[in-house]
Amino acid sequence: MPSAQLPINLPASRFLRPYSRVLRILEPLRLRRIIRELTHAAQAGLCYHLWWHPHNFGTDTAANLGFLRKILEHYLFLRNHYGMKSANMGEAADLALNWQRDKQKNASESGT
């Protein structure tokens, strides 16, 4: 990847905040929101960037991993039904660059 194209801004669709005992009553709503957003992205062929880091799960590890497991199980459903793909940050950057390149190429070919 040429350095002139770096850095790539890949904004998060959603930050997966760590579990909070104070907000535990809202966990089903939080999960439903993420599931709904993921499903929309899969159905529309869009990218969904769920941003989190393992160190965010250092406290209440079981609750955090259990929540993440539910998201990953839904991802498997979306992969099987809609062909949703998972990508690491490098792969996502390559996809973004290719999309941008194709968009510019199509614009120049159409004269816009």
PyMOL commands that set and color helices and strands:
alter all, ss='L'
color gray80, all
select helices_A, chain A and resi 3-5+24-44+54-57+61-82+89-110
alter helices_A, ss='H'
color red, helices_A
select strands_A, chain A and resi 14-15+50-51
alter strands_A, ss='S'
color yellow, strands_A
deselect
rebuild
show_as cartoon
